[in-house]
Amino acid sequence: MSDTTTTTPAPLPERTPMRQRVEAYIRSLQAGIVSAFEDLDPSAPAFKRDSWVRAQGGSGQSCVFACPPEQGLGGAQSHQSTILEKAGVNISVVHGILPPSAIKQMRADHSSMPLPERPEGLPFFAAGLSLVIHPRNPHAPTVHANYRYFEITEPTDNKNPEELPRVLAWWFGGGSDLTPSYLFEEDAVHFHSTLKKACDAHGSGMYPVFKKWCDEYFYIPHRGESRGIGGIFFDDLNEGPHAKLPGASSASRPVTAEDIFAFIKDAGNAFIPSYLPILAKRHSTPYVEHERRWQLLRRGRYVEFNLVYDRGTKFGLMTPGARIESILMSLPETARWEYMCELGNEGTEEGKLITILKNPREWV
């Protein structure tokens, strides 16, 4: 079913189970982000709000902006009547049984993931917000963000829906990264500075680790280049030791569930101030046909990473009852692949970006 409103629930008190507080937060964050984009381009069609129910347990809401068909699929400047070409700001709150194949996939990256005691798998709960924004103008960068919470719970035959099962393992993960077609150093500095400020409020050791982790994760091995200019990436944040974060001191990282959740909220709330000023500045920049062509080629790289390497895409496709439309929302409206393309040579504006993608740098 579909509706036309995105409600903003009030925050829940600390005594409320974490899964319910995370759900309330991501619904509020989704509403704020969608409203910000609609306010930036009030003459454009509104995001389509599509509420859905998962038969195996849970629900969600996809808020999607798609290229109006009458604007065509080409690259001519005359088609630039909306700021965005395609975008999605999606939330999901799902639960059920995680099959052994998905558990095996996740154990490689989550040390706290317990082994299943039953052949059918383990009960799980997952809530998160995921977004991808593909602007129309080649000078305005694509952006991605994902903030999520995951629980593994004790198998139980309890039929009381009001009584939650005991949590065996939990963690938070997420991040935000920028994928430009053309490099504007001041945009990169602004984006990274905003994310660093959000991280630094919760521990001095976080931003350097999460920035490096992002550079390593969003990498396309068969191209020998990063997908974009990075941001932050993190996973498996819980009360236990962490392979990438130093020690367990609250001075260097959040440790308790309350402190980690507070960090997640600050990181999620940093999305709008990190990206909207860049989009507002770049969306009306004049461009020519070969710049649009380069943008579509860079989108091709984006597709390659998401379909071949991205863990979230793989996990989503392996989850029973997966909503394919939401999983593949990240893909752009149009993309391009060329054999031995001449664009990107050294000394060109396109080449400046390639140099950074092959040699990630520190921005702040």
C-alpha positions in Angstrom: 0.0 0.0 0.0 1.1 3.6 -0.4 0.5 6.8 1.5 1.5 10.5 1.1 2.8 11.4 4.6 5.9 10.6 6.6 5.1 10.8 10.3 7.7 11.8 12.9 7.3 9.8 16.1 8.5 11.2 19.5 11.7 9.8 21.0 11.1 7.0 23.5 12.5 7.0 27.1 15.7 5.1 27.9 13.8 2.3 29.7 12.2 1.4 26.4 13.8 -1.7 24.6 16.5 -0.5 22.2 14.8 -2.0 19.2 11.8 0.3 19.7 13.9 3.4 20.3 15.9 2.7 17.1 12.7 2.3 15.2 11.4 5.6 16.5 14.7 7.4 15.6 15.0 6.1 12.0 11.4 7.0 11.3 12.1 10.6 12.5 15.3 10.7 10.6 13.6 9.6 7.4 10.9 12.2 7.7 13.5 15.0 8.3 15.7 14.0 5.3 12.9 13.6 2.8 11.4 17.0 3.9 14.8 18.6 3.4 15.1 17.4 -0.2 11.5 18.4 -1.0 12.1 21.9 0.5 15.2 22.3 -1.7 13.2 21.6 -4.9 9.6 22.6 -4.2 8.6 22.5 -7.8 9.7 18.9 -8.3 7.3 16.0 -7.7 7.2 14.8 -4.1 8.9 11.7 -3.0 6.6 8.6 -3.4 5.9 7.2 0.1 5.4 3.4 -0.2 4.6 1.6 3.1 5.0 -2.2 3.0 4.6 -5.3 5.2 7.0 -8.2 5.2 5.1 -11.5 5.3 7.8 -13.2 7.4 7.7 -10.4 10.0 8.1 -6.6 10.0 7.5 -3.6 7.8 9.0 -0.5 6.3 8.6 2.6 4.3 10.3 3.5 1.1 10.4 7.2 0.1 11.6 7.3 -3.5 12.1 10.1 -6.1 12.3 8.9 -9.7 13.0 10.7 -12.9 9.7 11.8 -14.4 9.4 9.9 -17.7 8.5 12.9 -19.8 12.0 14.3 -19.1 13.6 11.5 -21.1 16.7 9.5 -20.5 19.3 11.5 -22.3 21.8 14.1 -21.1 20.7 17.3 -22.7 20.8 20.4 -20.4 17.1 21.0 -21.3 16.1 18.0 -19.2 17.5 19.6 -16.0 14.1 20.7 -14.5 14.5 18.7 -11.2 17.5 18.7 -8.9 17.4 15.0 -8.3 17.3 12.3 -11.0 16.7 9.4 -8.7 16.8 9.0 -4.9 15.6 6.7 -2.1 15.4 7.2 1.6 14.2 3.8 3.0 13.6 2.4 6.4 13.0 -1.3 7.3 12.1 -2.9 10.7 12.1 -6.6 10.2 12.3 -9.8 12.2 12.2 -13.5 11.7 14.6 -16.4 11.4 18.0 -15.8 9.9 18.9 -18.9 7.8 22.3 -20.6 8.1 23.5 -19.2 4.8 23.0 -15.6 6.0 24.6 -16.4 9.4 27.7 -17.8 7.6 27.8 -14.6 5.5 27.6 -12.4 8.5 30.0 -14.3 10.9 33.0 -13.3 8.7 32.4 -9.7 9.7 30.7 -9.9 13.1 32.7 -11.6 15.9 29.7 -11.5 18.2 27.4 -13.5 15.9 26.5 -16.7 17.8 26.4 -20.1 16.1 22.9 -21.5 15.5 21.7 -24.2 17.8 18.9 -25.2 15.5 19.3 -26.1 11.8 16.6 -23.6 10.8 18.8 -20.7 12.0 18.4 -18.0 14.6 15.8 -15.4 15.4 16.8 -11.8 14.5 15.6 -8.3 14.5 17.0 -5.5 12.3 16.1 -1.9 11.9 17.8 0.7 9.8 17.7 3.6 7.4 19.4 3.4 4.0 19.6 6.2 1.4 21.1 6.9 -1.9 20.8 10.3 -3.7 21.7 10.6 -7.4 21.5 14.3 -8.5 20.9 15.2 -12.2 23.8 17.6 -12.5 27.3 16.0 -13.1 28.9 18.5 -10.7 26.6 17.5 -7.8 27.9 14.3 -6.1 26.0 11.1 -5.4 25.8 10.4 -1.7 25.0 7.2 0.3 24.2 6.7 4.0 23.2 3.8 6.1 22.5 3.6 9.9 21.3 0.3 11.4 20.7 -1.8 14.5 20.8 -5.7 14.5 19.8 -8.2 17.2 20.2 -11.9 17.5 17.8 -13.3 20.1 17.2 -16.5 22.0 15.1 -19.1 20.3 11.8 -19.3 22.1 8.3 -20.8 21.7 6.8 -17.9 23.7 3.6 -16.8 22.0 3.2 -13.6 24.0 3.9 -10.8 21.5 4.3 -8.3 24.3 7.3 -10.2 25.8 10.5 -9.7 23.9 13.0 -12.7 23.7 16.4 -12.4 25.4 19.0 -10.7 23.3 22.1 -12.9 22.6 24.0 -10.4 20.5 23.5 -6.9 19.1 25.4 -4.3 17.3 25.1 -1.0 15.4 26.6 -0.2 12.1 26.5 2.4 9.4 28.3 5.3 7.7 28.0 7.9 5.0 30.2 8.4 1.9 30.4 10.8 -1.1 30.8 9.8 -4.8 31.4 12.8 -7.1 31.9 12.7 -10.8 34.0 15.9 -10.6 36.3 16.8 -7.7 35.7 20.0 -5.7 38.1 20.0 -2.8 36.1 22.4 -0.7 33.1 20.0 -0.9 35.2 17.1 0.2 36.6 19.1 3.1 33.1 20.2 4.2 31.7 16.7 4.0 34.5 15.1 6.0 34.7 17.9 8.5 31.0 17.6 9.3 31.3 13.8 9.8 34.5 14.2 11.9 32.7 16.7 14.2 29.9 14.1 14.8 32.5 11.4 15.5 34.8 13.5 17.7 31.9 14.3 20.1 32.0 10.6 21.1 35.6 9.7 21.1 38.9 11.0 19.7 39.9 7.7 18.1 36.8 7.2 15.9 37.0 9.4 12.9 40.5 8.3 11.7 39.5 4.7 12.1 36.1 5.0 10.4 37.5 7.2 7.6 40.2 4.6 6.8 37.7 1.8 7.1 35.5 3.6 4.5 38.4 4.0 2.1 39.1 0.3 2.4 35.5 -0.9 2.1 34.2 1.2 -0.8 37.0 -0.1 -3.1 36.6 -1.8 -6.5 39.4 -4.3 -6.7 38.9 -5.1 -10.4 39.2 -1.4 -11.2 42.0 -0.6 -8.7 40.1 2.5 -7.5 37.7 3.6 -4.8 34.0 4.1 -5.5 34.2 7.7 -4.3 36.1 10.1 -1.9 34.9 8.3 1.2 33.4 9.4 4.5 33.0 7.1 7.5 32.1 3.4 7.7 31.7 1.3 10.8 30.2 -2.0 11.9 29.9 -4.4 14.9 29.7 -1.6 17.5 28.7 -3.1 20.8 30.0 -3.4 24.4 32.6 -5.9 23.6 36.2 -5.5 22.2 36.5 -4.2 18.6 39.2 -5.3 16.3 39.6 -1.8 14.7 39.0 0.5 17.6 41.6 1.0 20.3 40.8 -0.3 23.8 37.4 0.1 25.5 37.9 3.6 27.0 35.0 6.0 26.7 37.6 8.6 25.8 38.3 7.0 22.5 35.0 5.3 21.7 31.4 4.8 23.0 31.1 1.5 24.8 27.7 1.1 26.4 24.5 0.7 24.4 23.3 4.1 25.4 26.5 5.8 24.3 26.7 3.9 21.0 23.0 4.8 20.3 23.8 8.5 21.1 26.7 8.4 18.5 24.4 6.8 15.9 21.9 9.6 16.3 24.6 12.3 16.0 26.0 10.6 12.9 22.6 10.2 11.3 21.7 13.8 12.1 24.9 14.9 10.4 23.7 13.8 7.1 21.7 16.9 6.1 24.3 19.4 7.1 27.1 17.4 5.5 25.4 17.0 2.1 22.6 19.5 1.5 24.9 22.6 1.3 26.9 20.8 -1.4 23.9 19.9 -3.4 22.4 23.4 -3.1 25.7 24.9 -4.4 26.3 22.5 -7.3 22.9 21.5 -8.7 22.6 24.5 -11.1 26.2 24.5 -12.4 26.3 24.6 -16.2 27.6 21.4 -17.8 28.2 20.0 -21.3 27.5 16.7 -22.9 30.8 15.0 -22.2 30.4 15.9 -18.5 27.1 14.1 -18.5 28.7 11.2 -20.2 31.5 11.0 -17.6 28.8 11.1 -14.8 27.1 8.1 -16.4 30.4 6.2 -16.6 31.1 6.9 -12.9 27.6 5.6 -12.1 28.6 2.4 -13.9 31.4 2.0 -11.3 28.8 2.6 -8.6 26.7 -0.2 -10.0 29.7 -2.5 -10.2 30.5 -2.1 -6.5 27.0 -2.4 -5.3 26.2 -5.6 -7.2 29.6 -7.3 -6.8 31.0 -6.3 -3.5 28.6 -4.6 -1.2 27.8 -6.7 1.9 24.4 -5.0 2.5 23.2 -5.9 -1.0 24.4 -9.5 -0.6 22.8 -9.9 2.8 19.5 -8.4 1.6 19.3 -10.7 -1.3 19.9 -13.7 1.0 17.3 -12.8 3.5 14.0 -14.6 3.2 11.2 -12.4 2.0 13.6 -9.8 0.7 12.0 -6.8 -0.9 14.0 -6.6 -4.1 12.7 -3.1 -5.1 14.1 -1.6 -1.9 17.4 -3.5 -2.1 18.1 -2.3 -5.6 16.9 1.2 -4.9 20.6 2.2 -4.7 21.1 1.8 -8.4 21.0 4.9 -10.6 18.2 5.6 -13.1 20.8 5.5 -16.0 24.4 4.4 -16.2 27.0 3.8 -18.9 29.8 1.4 -19.8 32.3 2.1 -22.6 35.1 0.0 -23.9 38.5 1.6 -23.3 37.0 5.1 -22.7 39.4 8.0 -23.2 37.9 10.1 -20.5 39.9 10.2 -17.2 43.3 10.8 -18.7 46.0 12.6 -16.6 45.8 16.4 -16.9 42.0 16.5 -17.4 39.3 17.4 -14.8 38.2 13.8 -15.0 41.7 12.7 -14.4 41.9 14.7 -11.2 39.1 12.6 -9.7 40.8 9.3 -10.9 44.0 10.3 -9.1 42.1 10.7 -5.8 40.2 7.4 -6.3 43.4 5.5 -6.8 45.2 7.4 -4.0 42.8 8.3 -1.1 43.9 11.3 0.8 43.1 12.9 4.2 40.6 15.8 3.8 40.7 17.2 7.4 
